[in-house]
Amino acid sequence: KIDLNKELINNPSSTFYAKVKGSSMIDAGISDGDILVIDKSIEPRDGDTAVCFIDGEFTLKFIKIEPDAILLVPANSKFQPIKVTEENNFCIWGIVTYSIKHHRIIS
């Protein structure tokens, strides 16, 4: 028996699941419809895949932490990086620890 909650979750009180909508992280292997395991208690580090809240919307991106800015970097050339400024309403909601992919449609 494998208990996915025990295998995938280190901090149960701060971890949640979310379903991906969109294709901005497709080249990182994260596709529309995938399920993410997101931990809100992890301190963000440069290069992490993060769920971010910016100006009223959630987005999934790599975070690039620079001395004077944070960049939200997609893994799809059809999308542009987002530079976070002081004018933005912004927070890093949580860090992606796992993604679960759907490989076959069950009927």
N, C-alpha and C positions, 0 to 999 in steps of 0.2 A: 504494500500500500504506500502511496505517496500522497501526503497532505500538502497541497500547494500553498496553503496559508503558512505552514511551518517552513517550507522550502524557500518561499519567495519574500516573506515579510519578516524584517528584523524589528520593526517598531510598529506594532499593531495599532496603537492609538493615533499615529500620525501618518498612516499609510492608507491609500485608497486606490481604486481602479478607475480608469477612464478609457473610453473608446475613441480612437483616432478618427478625426474627420478632416480629410484633405490630403494633399500630396507633397507638402513642403519638405518632408523628411524621407522621401522615397529612396534616395541614394544612400541613406544610412540604414536601409532595410526596414523602415517603419512605414507601413502602408495604411491607406484608408481602411477602417474597420478593425485594425489591430487593437488589442487591449493592452494598456500600459499599467504597470505597477509603479506608483508614484509615492515617494516618501517626502513628507513636508519637513521632517526633522533634520535632514541632511544639509550640512553647510555647503553652499554652491562652490564649485571649483571651475576654473577655466577649462572649457572643453566638455563640461557636462551637458547632457541632454536634459532640458528643463521645460516644464510647463510654466509659462509666464503670463502675467496679466498686464496688458498695456492698453491704456486709454479705453477701457470698457470691454476689451475682448481678450480671450485666451488664445495663446499661440504656443506651438511646440517648436523649439529651436535648440541648436547648440548655443551655449553662452560663451562669449569671448570677453574676458575681463581684462580691460586695459586700465592704466593708471588714471585716466581722465574720462573713461566712458565704458559702457557695456554695449556690446554688439550682440544682436540676436541673429544667428547665422543659419540659414536654411541648408538642407542637403538636397537641393534641386535647383538646377541652373535657371529655371523659369521664375524663381523668386529672388528678390534682392534682400541683402542683410538690412536689419533695422538698427539704427543707432539710437540708443536710449539717451535722452537728455533730461535735464532737470525739469523741463516743461511737461514731460510725460507723467501720467499717473501709472506707475510701474511697480510691480513686485514679482519676485520669483516665487511662484506658488509651491513648487516642489520639484524634486529631481527624479528622473526616470531611472529605476533600478532594473526593470525587466520589461520586455515586450513579448506579447503572446500573439502568434500569427495563426490565422485560419488557413488551412491548406486544402480543405475539401468541403464542399457544400453537402450537408446531410439532408436528405429529403425524407 
